[in-house]
Amino acid sequence: MKQLILLLLFSITVASCGHAQLPDTKIWNAAHLAEVKEKIEQNDRMYVPACEILQKKADNHLQTEFYSVMRKKHVSPTGDKHDYMSMAPYFWPDPHTPDGLPYITRDGERNPELNEYDRNSLGSMCEMVIDLSLASYVTGKREYADKAAEQLRVWFLNSETKMNPHLTYAQFVPGQNDNKGRSYGIIDVYSFVEMLDGVAILQQANVFTSEDTKALQTWFKDFLQWLTTSKMGLTEKKASNNHSIAYDATCARFALFVNDTGLFNTILSEFPEKRLYLQINPDGSQPEELRRTLGLHYPLYNIDHILDICQMAGESGKILYFNHSEDGRGVGKAIDFMAQYAGKPQSEFPYQQIHGWKSSQNYLFWILKRASYFDDTKGYDEIFLKNYQPNYSERNYLLYY
């Protein structure tokens, strides 16, 4: 009950914040961003270095060519280059066949052939929009917002360059299933979840017009229809690991953007029973994620998606974070399980992590920082401050520090 009261008081504080015209973000805390902006304007050295680095990124984006699905080397089986295409990241040519087909899996090892398709361009596009929108917000520079808005038009709206609103050819495996995509490919667009908070900043600044917004909402309505009715989408919805939770978070964020409150509320109401209590054990372990070759990374990846859903719920006046089953299954228990490895050497981790131990440790620190905003009774912030080495180049520094 104490935790619930604390969260309600936090929500009331945010709601009564004196900052005018806060952007309607769903993942980022708009009141926190407003406070960061104010401190930057006051030349507060806690945030100014991070802002300067963000500005350098934004300046580089101003010189960067727009990303679109038309830039890829290959084309889908339909012959329409507007179709999004990506290759399954952990598949490689079979050395025992003359042409390498069909490709075989090497879990955790990314094939550089990914660069020939759309996935990296999609990620870079979202990074551009996010960096530019944040930079425009904290600095007030219009040129950053203008470039971000035009990038959105190029990827989603302009008839010559826009992506078709489906993922039929996402994460295909060369030589399998006639090179059609797999349900796992839906996770490619998780970048859109955070990108839409960048859109909210552009809307608040009147850079992304009402006509732009209506057109983008139409695109996302069509895309959401595909996600919730296609065979690939329905298969992803039934997944037993992080993919189903990412699917829920994706659909929830898109539903908020297109004002489909019915779908959003359904996702939230079903989430504890369908996801949390099935994927998290009473001790907080996530067996489907811990068995991977990146056993530290994937449980954190899953928790990150859960926290996104909890944040969306909170922004909508609902509390999801503290839901737990009778035997203790819930996101708090999952975070506690991972917290025991914070700052520890890899030799003390009883699961596989074939590479990226340091970066995954940093990921863990930020997960704990995010969780501290939901529950400040667990000492997560203290663990974060003890282990985290400030890095002003990280976007999280401005979003959560």
N, C-alpha and C positions, 0 to 999 in steps of 0.2 A: 504493500500500500504506500509506503514511504517513497518508493521509486516512482510509482504512478503519480503521486502528488508533485514530485520534483519535475517530472516531464511535463505535467500540466502547467506548472508555474513557468517553466521554460517557454512553452508555447504562448502563454499569456504575455510574457516579456517580449517575445518576438512580435506578437500581434500588436502590441502597444508601442512598439519602437517608433521613435519620432522621425525616422528617415522617410522623406516623402517619395512617392513614386518608386517603390521598390520593384525590381523586375519580378515577374511571376515565375521564378525558378522552382523546380520540383526536386532536384537532386542537391543543388547548392543551397545553402542557407543565405537568403537574400539579406537579412539583417546583419549577418556576420560580414558579408561582402561590403555592405554600406559602411560598416565600422572600419574595415580595412581601408576603403577608399578615403574615408575621413582622416585616418592616421597618415596615409601617404600624403595627402594634401597638407598635413601639419609637419611633414618631413620627419616622421617617426622612423628611426633607423631600424626598427624591427622589420618593417615592410619595404622600405625604399629600395634596398638592394634587390629584393625579389621583383619589385616593379620594374627596375631598370633592366633586368634580364628578360622579363616578359616583353618589354618594349623592343629590345633587340630582336627577339623572336618575331614580334609583329612587324618590325621593319623589314626583316628578311621575307616574311610572307608577302609584303607589298610588292616585292620584286619577283615573286614566284608565279609561274604560269598556273592558270586555273586547272584544277583536276576535273576529269570527267570520265565516264565509262568508254568514251570514244578513243581514249589514249592507249588502250591495251593492245597487245600484239596479236591476240587471237580473237576469234568470233564464235559465238554459240552455234550449236547445230541448226538453229533457225536461220542463220545468216544475218541476224539483226544485231548489230554491234551495241545497240541500246540495252540489250540483255546483260545484266550483271553476271560475271563469271569469276569463279575462284577455284583454285585447286586445293584438295585436302592437304593440309600443311605437313602432316607427318608421313606422307607416302612418297616412295622413291622407286626408280626403275628396278625391276627384278633382274639381278645380274645373271640369272640362269636362263633367260629367254633372249632370243636374238634382238628383238626390238624393245626389250625392257617391259613389255606389257604382259599382263596387267600389273600396275604398280603394287608394291607391297608396303606394309606399314613398318615404321621405325619410330615408335612412340616417343614424343618429346624432342625429336630432331626435325627441324623445319627445313624443307626443301627450297633452295633459292629460286626454283622455277616459279614460285609464287609471284615474283616480280613481273612476270609476263602477263598477269591477269589483273583483276580489279581490286583485290583485297587491300593491297598496300596503298593504292590510290584512295580508296574509301577511307582508310585510317588517316592518311595524310590530309584529306579534305576536311575531316572532322577536327583534326588538330588545328588546321588553319582557322576554321570558323570559331573554335573555342578560344584559341590564343588571341585572335583579333577582337572578338567580342569582349573578352575579359580586359584586354588592354584598352579598348575604347572606353570601357566602364570606369576603370580606375584612373585613366589619364584624361578622359574627355576628348580625345582626338577623333574627329569625325572620319578621317581617312581610313582608320582601322575598321570602323563599322561598315563603311561603304564597300571595302574589299570583301569583308565577310558576307555581306548581303548579296553581292554579285556572285560569289562562289556558290552560295546556296541556289541562286537562280540557274547557274550553269549545271549543277549536279541534278537538280530536281525539276526545274520549270521550263527552261528553254528547249523548244522542240528539236533543235539540231543536236543538243548535247545531253539531254536528260536521261536518267536511268529509268528503265521500265520498272513499275512497282511490283516486282516479284523476285524470287530467288531460285528459280527453277534450275539454274546451273551453278549454284553455289556449292563449293567444296566437292566438286566431282573428283573421281579417281580415274586417271587415264587407263583406258582398257576395260573399265567396268560400267555396266548399266548404260551402255550407249553414250557414255560421257555426260549423263544427266547428273544433277546435283544430288546431295544427300541432306537429310533433315539437319545434320550437324552444322550445315552451312548457314543456318539461320542466325547462329551466334555471331556471324560476321558483322551484322548490323547493330551489335550492341553499342557501338560507338555513337549511333544516332541518339541513344538515350541521354547522354551528357550533352551532345551537340544541341539538342532542343532547348537546353538551358541557355546556351549561347544565343539561340533564336529569341528567347524571351528577353534577353538584354537588348537585342537589336529592335525588338518591338517596342520596348519601353522607351528607347531613344528615338522612335519614329523614323528609323532608317529602313527597317523592313516594313513596307507599307501594308495597309489593310488588304489591298488587292494581292500582294505577295502572300500574306498570311492565308487568305482564302484559297489561293492556288496550292500552297504547300499543304494545307489541311486536306484538300481534295486528294493530293498525291498520297498522303498518309492514310486517309480513309480507304483508298483502293489497296494500299499495301497491307493495312490491317485486315481487310477482307480476305486477302490472299493468305495471310498468316493464320487466320482462324478457320479457314475452310479447306485449304489445299491439303493434299496427302502429306507433303513434307511438313507443313505446319502442325498438323494433328499428330504426326509421329513424334515430332520434337516435344509437343505438349505431354506426351506419355513417357518421356525419358525418365530414368531413375537417378540421374546425377545432376551436375551443375547446369546442364543444358535446359532442363525443364524449368529451373528457377530463373535462368537468364531469359527464357521464353516468356515467363510470367512478367518479369520486370519490363521486358521490351514491350509486350502488349499493353501493360498498365501505363507506361509512359506515353505510348502512342494514343491510347484511349483518352488520357488527360488532354493531350494536345488537340484532339478532334472533338472533345467534349462528349465522349461516350461514357457517361458516369455509370450506366448500367453494367457495362463490361468491367470497368475499373472496380466497382464495388464487389462484383462477383469474384474477381481474381483475389481481392483482399480477404473475402469471407472464406474462401476455399483454401487459402494458402497454408495455414497452420497444419491442417489435417493432411492435405495432399502433398505437401513439400517438407515442411520442417520436421514433422514427426516421423516421416518415412526415411529421410536422408541423414538425420542426426541421431546417434545412439544416446542412451541415457547418460553415458560418461562424456558426451560432447564430441566423440570421434565421428568422422564422416567416412565410412568404409569405402564408398565408391570413389572418393577423391584420394584417400591415403594410399590406395593400391597403385596409383599411377607412378610413372617414373619421375614425376615432379611432385612428390608427395607433400612437400611444404607449400608449394605454390597453389595447387588446385583447391585445397580446402579454403585458403584465403580468398581465392577467386570466387568461390561459391558464397562465402560470407559477404564479400563485397556486394554481390548482387542482392543478397538478402537485406543488407543495410540500405541499398538503394530503394528497395520496396518499402522498408520501414520509414525511410525519409519521405517518400511519396505519400505514404499513409498519414504521417504526421502533418505534412503540409495540407492535407485534406481534412484535418481535424480528427483523425483516427489513430489509435495506439495499437501497434502491432508488435513492437519490439519485445514486450514482456510476455507474449503468448508462450505457454509451455504445456506439455502433456503432463499427465499425472505422474509419470516416471521421470520427468525432468527434461525431456527433449525440447530444445529451443535454441535460438541463436545465441543467447547469453552463455549457455553451456558450451556451445561450439567455440565461442571466442575464448572462454576459460581454458578449453583443451589446448588451443593453439598458443595461448599466452605463456604456457609453461616452457615453450621453446624460444621465447624472445631473448635475444642476446646470447644464445647458447651456441657452442661450436657444432658443426654438422655431425661430429662423432657421437653426440648425445641424442641425435634424432633417429629413432628406430625404424625409419622408413626410407624409401629411395628418394634421392634428389640428385639427378645425374648432372645437373649444372645449375648455375644461377642461385647458389645459396645466399650470397650477399644481397642480391637484389630482392630475393624473396623475404629475407629478414627485414629489409627496409619496408617492404609491402606489409609485413606483419605489424611493424611499428605504426604505420598509418591506419591499419584496421583498428588497432587499439585506440588510437586517437579519435577516430570516428565514433567508435563505440562509447567513448567517454562522454560524448554529448548526449547519448541516450541514457547512460547509467553511470553516475559519478561516484558510486559507492564501491566499485570493484578495484580501484587503484590502477585502472588502465592508463590514466594520464601520467601517473608516476613512472610506470614502466616505460612509457613513450619517452618522457623527458630524460630518463636515465640512459636510454640506449640510442636515441635518435641524434645523429650528427646533422645540424642544420644545413640544408642544401637549398639555396635560394632559387636554383633553376627548376625546382619541382613545383608544378602547379598546385599540388596539395598544400604547399607552404602558404599560399595566399587563400586557399579555400578552407583550410582547417586549423592552421597554426594559431 
